[in-house]
C-alpha cells in the first residue's frame, strides 16, 4: 500500500459492499469479520515487501471445500486474488 492510498476516498457504496461481503464470508466460514480483516492486512503487509500491489482490487475469501482426506467432509480453504502492479527489484 502506498502513502497516497491512505488519502484516497472510497464512496459509501464501495464501503458498504465490502462490509456486506465480509459479513457473508464470516457467516459461511465461522471466521469473524475482524479476523478476516487481520488476515487481509497481514497478507498485504507481507506481499508488499516484494511487490507493489493494488490493495483496492485485493479479494480474499475463506470458503468450505470438499476434503480429500479419509474423513471426507468439508475443510476451509483460503483463496486470494491479488493484483500485482510490479515486482520490487
C-alpha positions in Angstrom: 0.0 0.0 0.0 1.4 3.3 -1.0 1.3 6.6 1.0 -1.2 8.1 -1.4 -3.6 5.1 -0.9 -4.3 6.4 2.7 -5.8 9.6 1.2 -8.0 8.0 -1.4 -11.7 8.3 -0.5 -13.9 5.4 -1.2 -17.6 6.1 -1.9 -20.1 4.8 0.7 -21.4 2.2 -1.7 -18.0 0.6 -2.0 -17.5 0.6 1.7 -21.0 -0.9 2.3 -20.3 -3.6 -0.3 -17.1 -4.5 1.4 -18.7 -4.8 4.8 -21.5 -7.0 3.4 -19.0 -9.2 1.7 -17.1 -9.7 5.0 -20.3 -10.4 6.9 -21.4 -13.1 4.4 -17.9 -14.7 4.4 -17.8 -14.8 8.2 -21.3 -16.5 8.3 -20.2 -19.1 5.8 -16.8 -19.9 7.4 -17.3 -19.2 11.1 -14.5 -16.7 10.8 -15.3 -13.2 12.3 -15.0 -10.1 10.1 -12.3 -8.8 12.4 -10.2 -12.0 11.8 -10.8 -11.7 8.0 -9.6 -8.1 8.1 -6.5 -9.0 10.1 -5.7 -11.8 7.6 -6.2 -9.4 4.7 -3.9 -6.8 6.3 -1.2 -9.4 7.1 -1.3 -10.6 3.5 -1.0 -7.1 2.2 2.0 -6.4 4.6 3.9 -9.5 3.6 3.4 -9.3 -0.2 4.0 -5.5 -0.2 7.6 -6.3 0.9 8.2 -7.9 -2.5 5.7 -6.5 -4.9 3.7 -3.3 -5.4 0.0 -4.4 -5.3 -3.4 -2.9 -5.9 -4.8 -3.3 -2.4 -8.2 -1.9 -3.6 -8.5 -4.8 -6.0 -7.5 -7.4 -3.5 -10.0 -10.2 -3.0 -9.6 -12.7 -0.2 -12.2 -15.4 0.6 -12.3 -18.3 3.0 -14.6 -20.9 1.7 -15.6 -24.5 2.5 -14.3 -27.2 0.1 -14.7 -30.9 0.0 -11.9 -32.5 1.8 -9.7 -35.2 0.1 -8.8 -36.7 3.5 -10.2 -40.1 4.5 -12.7 -38.5 6.9 -14.3 -36.6 4.0 -16.5 -33.7 4.8 -15.6 -30.1 4.3 -12.5 -28.1 5.2 -11.7 -24.4 5.0 -9.7 -23.0 2.0 -8.2 -19.6 1.5 -8.5 -18.0 -1.9 -6.7 -14.8 -2.8 -6.8 -12.7 -5.9 -4.0 -10.1 -5.6 -3.5 -7.6 -8.5 0.3 -7.0 -8.9 1.4 -3.7 -10.2 5.1 -4.5 -10.3 7.7 -6.7 -8.7 10.2 -4.9 -6.5 13.8 -5.2 -7.6 
